[in-house]
Amino acid sequence: MEIYEGQIVIVAGGGAGIGAAAATLLASRGAMVVVSDVVLANAEKVAAEINGSGGKAVARELNVADQTGVSNFINMVAKDFGRLDAIVNSAGIVGPTNTPLEKITAADIEKVLAINLLGAIWLTQSALPIMKAAKYGRIVHVASIAGKEGNPGMTPYVLSKSAMIGFVKAVAKEVATEGITINAIAPAVIKTPMNANTSEETLKYMISRIPMGRLGEAEEVAEMISFAASSACSFTTGFCFDTSGGRATY
Ligand SMILES: NC(=O)c1ccc[n+]([C@@H]2O[C@H](COP(=O)([O-])OP(=O)(O)OC[C@H]3O[C@@H](n4cnc5c(N)ncnc54)[C@H](O)[C@@H]3O)[C@@H](O)[C@H]2O)c1
């Protein structure tokens, strides 16, 4: 039997990149995936591809920054499908890059935090009552190596991801005895639409920091997500799994 057989999994930010790869992989391992994204058309495309290749998925519109919207969405999924086994949160934006701190505005910080950090908090907060009642749940937030190492010129992004890692550590301990594990994933630079506009020079710099000397693939991150969001991840919580080609080894 496939490891996700019979499970309902939400993938937030599932319309592109790492989220789309995770949705596809988890569906291929038996999950019914609720592909959700602020860009509904992209979520629909991913869900259609999954259904077209024999998997099970539905698409839903979701803005993770909207606390009430997230709460309504999570409750609706639990009601419609009768259970909620796992949430993979891959929704995120980069915000300013190549920008010195003196040029960062309050609006820049608020926008990045609202999606990257508060989005993770609203998803977790809304899912916990359902997962506690079921005495089972898996939550995986996609953070970044930037949150561990601090990439220069992109302070709002870096602080959103390091705060996300801290959040995961704290809340995982709160629910450690309730059958729920909450973990983070820290990828180095991955070939996804997020990097479509990243300059050659910046990409070269990022690759030069990776001992494997190449970009990561979304499917490689999805493999780590697949473990962390599964029942097999039963004795690891509050952890940050790296997928960084050797860039971070701590
Ligand atoms: N690509 C990389 O190099 C890299 C490296 C480290 C971490 N990450 C993180 O991985 C996650 C996925 O990144 P990606 O490279 O796949 O990016 P991506 O841009 O390809 O995909 C992100 C998805 O999130 C969605 N999204 C954005 N704002 C949203 C919101 N408010 N509500 C719901 N969905 C929203 C987008 O529409 C998009 O479909 C992000 O959190 C990113 O910070 C990416």
The ligand as an SDF file (V2000), in Angstrom:
LIG
                    3D

 44 48  0  0  0  0  0  0  0  0999 V2000
   13.0910   28.3320   -5.2590 N   0  0  0  0  0  0  0  0  0  0  0  0
   14.0250   28.4800   -4.3330 C   0  0  0  0  0  0  0  0  0  0  0  0
   15.2010   28.6740   -4.6420 O   0  0  0  0  0  0  0  0  0  0  0  0
   13.6640   28.4080   -2.8810 C   0  0  0  0  0  0  0  0  0  0  0  0
   14.7090   28.2670   -1.9770 C   0  0  0  0  0  0  0  0  0  0  0  0
   14.4080   28.2020   -0.6150 C   0  0  0  0  0  0  0  0  0  0  0  0
   13.1020   28.2890   -0.1880 C   0  0  0  0  0  0  0  0  0  0  0  0
   12.0960   28.4400   -1.1010 N   0  0  0  0  0  0  0  0  0  0  0  0
   10.7300   28.5360   -0.5910 C   0  0  0  0  0  0  0  0  0  0  0  0
    9.9580   27.4860   -1.1290 O   0  0  0  0  0  0  0  0  0  0  0  0
    8.5900   27.8970   -1.2080 C   0  0  0  0  0  0  0  0  0  0  0  0
    8.1160   27.6420   -2.6300 C   0  0  0  0  0  0  0  0  0  0  0  0
    8.9300   28.4000   -3.5200 O   0  0  0  0  0  0  0  0  0  0  0  0
    8.9930   28.1320   -5.0640 P   0  0  0  0  0  0  0  0  0  0  0  0
   10.3930   28.3050   -5.4850 O   0  0  0  0  0  0  0  0  0  0  0  0
    8.2540   26.9110   -5.3950 O   0  0  0  0  0  0  0  0  0  0  0  0
    8.2210   29.4500   -5.5450 O   0  0  0  0  0  0  0  0  0  0  0  0
    7.1010   29.6520   -6.6520 P   0  0  0  0  0  0  0  0  0  0  0  0
    6.9660   31.1250   -6.8060 O   0  0  0  0  0  0  0  0  0  0  0  0
    7.4180   28.8200   -7.8210 O   0  0  0  0  0  0  0  0  0  0  0  0
    5.7970   29.0590   -5.9260 O   0  0  0  0  0  0  0  0  0  0  0  0
    5.2250   29.6890   -4.8100 C   0  0  0  0  0  0  0  0  0  0  0  0
    3.7150   29.5420   -4.9050 C   0  0  0  0  0  0  0  0  0  0  0  0
    3.1440   30.2080   -3.7810 O   0  0  0  0  0  0  0  0  0  0  0  0
    2.0050   30.9060   -4.2300 C   0  0  0  0  0  0  0  0  0  0  0  0
    1.6900   32.0030   -3.3330 N   0  0  0  0  0  0  0  0  0  0  0  0
    2.2950   33.2130   -3.2170 C   0  0  0  0  0  0  0  0  0  0  0  0
    1.6650   33.9590   -2.3130 N   0  0  0  0  0  0  0  0  0  0  0  0
    0.6310   33.2180   -1.8310 C   0  0  0  0  0  0  0  0  0  0  0  0
   -0.3840   33.4620   -0.8760 C   0  0  0  0  0  0  0  0  0  0  0  0
   -0.4910   34.6420   -0.2470 N   0  0  0  0  0  0  0  0  0  0  0  0
   -1.2640   32.4800   -0.6080 N   0  0  0  0  0  0  0  0  0  0  0  0
   -1.1910   31.2900   -1.2700 C   0  0  0  0  0  0  0  0  0  0  0  0
   -0.2690   31.0210   -2.2010 N   0  0  0  0  0  0  0  0  0  0  0  0
    0.6390   31.9720   -2.4800 C   0  0  0  0  0  0  0  0  0  0  0  0
    2.3960   31.4000   -5.6220 C   0  0  0  0  0  0  0  0  0  0  0  0
    1.2580   31.7680   -6.3930 O   0  0  0  0  0  0  0  0  0  0  0  0
    3.1420   30.1990   -6.1650 C   0  0  0  0  0  0  0  0  0  0  0  0
    2.2800   29.3060   -6.8280 O   0  0  0  0  0  0  0  0  0  0  0  0
    8.5620   29.3810   -0.8200 C   0  0  0  0  0  0  0  0  0  0  0  0
    8.1420   29.4940    0.5110 O   0  0  0  0  0  0  0  0  0  0  0  0
   10.0100   29.7990   -0.9710 C   0  0  0  0  0  0  0  0  0  0  0  0
   10.3240   30.8700   -0.1200 O   0  0  0  0  0  0  0  0  0  0  0  0
   12.3460   28.4870   -2.4410 C   0  0  0  0  0  0  0  0  0  0  0  0
  1  2  1  0
  2  3  2  0
  2  4  1  0
  4  5  1  0
  4 44  2  0
  5  6  2  0
  6  7  1  0
  7  8  2  0
  8  9  1  0
  8 44  1  0
  9 10  1  0
  9 42  1  0
 10 11  1  0
 11 12  1  0
 11 40  1  0
 12 13  1  0
 13 14  1  0
 14 15  2  0
 14 16  1  0
 14 17  1  0
 17 18  1  0
 18 19  2  0
 18 20  1  0
 18 21  1  0
 21 22  1  0
 22 23  1  0
 23 24  1  0
 23 38  1  0
 24 25  1  0
 25 26  1  0
 25 36  1  0
 26 27  1  0
 26 35  1  0
 27 28  2  0
 28 29  1  0
 29 30  1  0
 29 35  2  0
 30 31  1  0
 30 32  2  0
 32 33  1  0
 33 34  2  0
 34 35  1  0
 36 37  1  0
 36 38  1  0
 38 39  1  0
 40 41  1  0
 40 42  1  0
 42 43  1  0
M  CHG  2   8   1  16  -1
M  END
$$$$
